[in-house]
């Protein structure tokens, strides 16, 4: 069980035993695997993959690297569920879906992650809300879920701690896209949270980690198979990530968009379509008597009567944030020092968007991490981004940049403009 021998076996594409996988996972938490060992091992897995049994063993080992939450003594209900996205630019579904499901009577103990690569993390978005505690103790987390119905937090030190270590290193050594590592990372956190139903939003397209439908289907199959072998009800849905999801990308800007959605001010149609599909599927997983249409009527009602928005505000307040964020978000959330619209230099229609490059430009603005220790600027980003198929000219902006300095805008303007491909 010498680290370099386990790394060598995976480097040579030899199937690892359960004992070897457990030694690696133990090494993530007891430091018997150094950061260099972990980086080398993650690269070996990235290059050679793992079979389904290896992936299941890795998931189980990471799940049991810490505590597993129990809900039976707190909640007299079996509708304890969660949703996870494989990552995209402007993906804010979790922020809306969790309070919607809570308003429908479900319980959503959501353990979320930070941004990986060019994608934004749900946890980073909540960090943009002043005083919101993304790292509460387990007792607080369970109390909020019981009383409000949902809580979105980061990994606690004793929930899948092995994943927390591996997650951070994957982001900076270029192994984010590994299907076995994605599968074990997602599912270890979800199983440790004690849920019984999981819906997976598997993104495909140039703004995701799955550029083709074939790769997306392979990841979805891996996730569902491993989840079911771990006794977790699970469904995966493939959704488009060839353009940002919604109007805005950037942490506080996405919070604003979610508040506008929940309160009925404005709704992006593509975002609404995905939220409807995922929330209806979760309700149907819990109640086999429901049809998709009847489930949609339930979710529509809690949005229209304001109960979903109320759950969001209650969750924010219960975890330390403002008690009136719905009405006072303009004064609560951080605002960028400079804003400027970017205009097309030609007329036509938007044929395609290099969404991944837009995500990288957001990191260049300070809205993401280049290394583990980087601090995020939560106010920067893009708002009112045009969609594929829209007609544009020199008078209609492609988007608005929110930046910390005028120099940042000038430096990135052409890069951002080059993300948009036009057609007549």
N, C-alpha and C positions, 0 to 999 in steps of 0.2 A: 504493500500500500504506500510506496514511496511516490510522492507527487509526480516527479518527472517520468516514472514508469507508467503511471496511468495516462499521463499526457502523451507519452510515446505510443501507447496502444491505440489511442483514439487518432493520433496523427497517422498511424499506419492503417487506419480504418478497420480496426479489430473491435468486435462487439464487446462492450464493457459488462462485467458482472454487476449484479446488484450491490455486492460488497464494495466494489471499486467506485460505483456511483455514490454510495453512501459515504465513502471516505472523502470523495471530492466535496460533497455537500457539507460534511462535518468540517472540512478544511476551510470552507467559506466563513464559518462562525468561530472556529477556534484558532484561526490564523496559521494553521499548519500548511495551508496553501497561501503563499505570498501573492501580492497583486500581480507580479510577473507570471506566477504559475497560473493564476485565474485567467489572465489575459491570453496566455498560450493555450489553455484548455478550451476557452470559449472560441478561439480561432480554429482549433482542431475540430470542434463540434460544428462550427460554421462551415468548414470546408468539406467535412466527411459525413455530417448528419448523424442521426441516431434512428434506430428502428423503433417501432411502436412500443415494444417492451422496455427498451432503454428510456424512452421518453416518459412512459408511465412511471418507471422506477425513479427517474429524476424528479418528476412532479411530486410523487409521494414523499421522497426524502426531503424536498424543500418545504413541503407542507408541514412535515413533522419536525422541522428544524426549530420550531417554536411552539407556542400554544395554539389550540384550536378553540374558537369561541363556541359556547353552548348557549342556546336561547330558550330551551324548554322551560326553565324556571322563571323566565321573564315574560315570554309572549305565548299566549294560548292560541296559536295560529300556525299553520304550516306554510303560509304564503310569505316565505322569507327568501327574497330573490335579489338578483343583481344583473347588471348589464356591463359588458366590456367592449370597447372598440380597439381594433388593432392599430389605430393611429392615423391621423390625417391632419391637414392644415385647416384650421378653423372649425375643428370638430368639437362641438359644444353640446352634443346630444345628452350626455350624462347629467348635465346641470339642469336640464328641463325634464328628462325622463324620470329621475328619482323622485322629485316632488309630485309628478303626475301619478306615479304608481302609489305613492304614499297616500295621496288624496283618494285613490280608488280602494284603499283598505289594505294595501300590501306593506311589507316592511323591507326596506332597502339598506342594509349595512354595507355601504360601498367603500371598498379599499382601493383607492386610485393611485396612479403613479405620476411621476413628473415627466417632462418632455423627453423624448428619445429622438436623436438625430434631428431631422428637419421638422418634426411634428411637435405640437404643443401638448403639454400634460394637463389633465383635469386639475390636479393638485396645484399646479402653478397658477391656474386661473383663480382658484379660491384664495391663494396667497395674495392676490391683488386686492382682496377685501380687507381693509384695516382691522386688525385684532381677531380675525377669523382664525381659530385654532385648528390647523390641519394635523396636529399631533397630540390629540387629547389622550388621557389614560383610558384604559379599556372600560372602566366603570362609567366614565362620562360618555364614551361612545355608545355603550349599550343603553344608557339612560335616555340619550337623545333619540335613538332608534325606537325605543319603546314608546316614548311620549309623543314624538313628532311623526314617526313613521319612516324617516330617512336621515342618514348622516353620511356625508362624503368627507373622508379623511385619508391621510396617508398611512403607510404601514407603521404600526406601533412596533417598538423594539422587539416584542416577543411574538409577533405574527409573521411567519415565514421570513425570519431574519436572513437566512441564506440567500433568498431572492434579492433582498435589498442590496446586499453587497455585490452580487453578480449583475444586477440591473444597472448599477452605476458604472461598472467597468465596461459592460457591453456598449454603453453609449459612447465611450471615448476611444474604443479600440476597433470600431467598425464591424461589430458582429450583431447588430440589432436585428437584421433580417433573418437570422437562423430560425427555422420552423420549430425544431425541438426546444430551443431556448425561449422562443415566444410562448409556446404551448405551456411549458413548465412554469414560466414566470406568471402568466395570467392565471392559470388554474390553481397554483399553489396558494396564491393570495385569496382567491375566491373560496376554495375549500376550507382554508383556515378561518375564514370569516363565518363559517357555519351556515351558509345558505343551502337551500335545497333545489333552487331553479336558477338557471343562468341563460341569458340571451347574449349572443355574440354578434357584434357588428364588424364583419370582416371587410375592410376597405380594399378596393382594387382600383388601379389607375396610377397615373404618373405622380400623384401627390401622396401615395401610400408606400408601404414597404412591399406591396404585391403588385408589380407593374402589369401583370397579365391575369386574366380570369383563371387560367390554369393553375398559377401559383396560389391565387386566392382560394380556389377550391381545395387544393392540397392542404393549405393551412387550416381551413374550416374543417376538413375531414379529420385532421390530426387532433384538433381541439375537441371536437364532438366525441371521437372515439375514446380519447384519454379521459374526458369528463365522465362518460358513461361507465367506463371501467373503474372509475373512482366513485361510483354510485351517486352521480350528480346529474339531474335532469338538465339537458342542454340542447339548444338549437342555435344554429349559425345562419346568418343572413348576409349575403354579399351586397355591398352598396358602393356607389360610384365615388371615386376620389380623384377625378380628372380636373376638378376645380375646387376652390375652397368651399367648405360646407357652410352656407349661410351668407350673410353680407359682410361680416367682419372677421379678421384674424388678428390676434393680439389679446393678451390676458384680460385687462379691464374692459377693452372694447367688446370682447365676447360676453363678459358678464352683463354689459349694457344690452346687448342683443337678446340675451336670455330673459332679462327682465321685461323687455319690450314684447317678447313672445308670450311669456306667461301672463302678462297683463292685457294682452290682446291689441297692443298698439300697432305692431308690425310683425309679420311672419314671412320668412323666406319659404317659398313653396317646396323646394327640394328638402330643406331641413324638416319641414312639417311632414312630408311624405315618409321620411325615415323614422321620425319619432312616432308617428301613427302606427307604422308597421311593427316596430320593436315593442311598443307598449301593448298593442293588441295581442301580439304573440305571447308576451309574458302573462297577460290575463288569461289567455286560452290555455297556457301550460298549467296554470293553477286550477282552472275550472273547465273541465272537458265539455260541459254543457254549453259553453259560450261559442258563438261563431265569431269570425273576424269582424263582421258588421256590428254585432251586438256589443263586442268589446270596444269598438271604435266609438259607439254611442256613449259608453261609460266614460272613456277618456275625454271625449269632447265636452261632456257635461262639466267635469271638474275644471276644465280650462275656462269654460264660459261663465261658470258661477264664481270663479276666483279662488276656489279651494286649493288648486295646485300652486298658484302664486303665493297664497297664504302659507302653505307648507314650506316653500322656498325661504320666505322671510323668517318663519319660525326656526328653521334649521340654522340659518345664518346667525340669528340672535342667540340660539342655544349653544352655539359653538364660539361665542365671543364677539361676533360681528354686530353691526348696527341693527337696532330693532325696527328701523323704518327705511330699510334700503330700497324698497320698492318705490317710495315717494321721494327719497332724498339721495338717490344714487349719484346724481351729478355733483353733489358736494362731498360725497363720501369716497368715491373711487378716484384713483390717481389719473391726472390728465397730462398729456404730453405738452411740452413747451412750444413745439412748432407743429403746425399742420400745413400741408400743401397738396393740392390736387395734381394728379399726373394726367396729361392729355395725350391722346394719340396724335401722331404726326401724319395720319392718313385716315381717309374715310373708308368704311366697309363694315363687315361683320366679324365678330370674334369667332374664329375657327377653332382654336384650341388655346389652352393656357398651360404653361410650364409650372404646375402647382408646387412641385418640389423646390424649384428655384425661388418661388415666392416665399416658401418656408425658410429657405436659407437666407434670403434677403431680410426676413424678419429677425433671424438670429444676428445678422450683421448690424441691425438697428439696436441690438441689445435685448431683444425679446426672447432669447434662448441662450443655452450654454455651449461654449466651445470646449470647455473643460469642467471637471466636476466642481471646482471651487468658484466658478463664475456666478456673480449675482445677476438676477434678471431685472430688467427695467419693465415693470408691469404696465406702464402707460403707453408704450410704443406699439405700432402695428399698422394695419390697413383697414379702412372702413369703406363701405359702399363699393365693394369690388364688383365689376361688371361680370355677367355670366356668359358662358358660351352661347352663341347664337344671337347676342344682342347687337343691334346696329350702333355704331359709334362714328364720331367725326371729331374734328379739331376743337369743337365747342363742348363736347360731352366728356367728362373725366372718366378714366378707366378705374380709378380708385383715389382715395385720399390717404396720404402718408401721415402718420403721427410719429414724430421723432423728438429726440432729446436736443438736437441741434440742427441748424440750417445746413451745416457741413455734411451731416449724415444724409440729408435729403438730396443734396447736390451729388454726393458720392454714389448714391444708389439709384438715382432716377433712371438712368439708361438701362441698368441691369433689370429694373422692374419693368420698364417699357418693353424690353426684349422678351419678357415672359409671355407676352400676348402675340398670338399669330392671327393675322387678318386674312380675310378672303372677300372677294367681290360678291 
